[in-house]
């Protein structure tokens, strides 16, 4: 059961927040005083849905791979 308790633990304060105070230094803090970073934003349903839609749209774009020949052609 320890596996499930680890899976469903609270995620208020992520352990590895990226860059720490660098964001607040450049962009300022929030009026509520809560830290907002990539992890805390992705816990919001609207942000997660928008990121998912953008990621699916980018994943659907064609990826053309070319190999250059010795004569300069593709």
Secondary structure, 3 states (H helix, E strand, C coil): CHHHHHHCCCCCCCCCCCCCCHHHHHHCCCCCCCCCCHHHHHCCHHHHHHHHHHHHHHHCCCCCCCCCCCCCCC
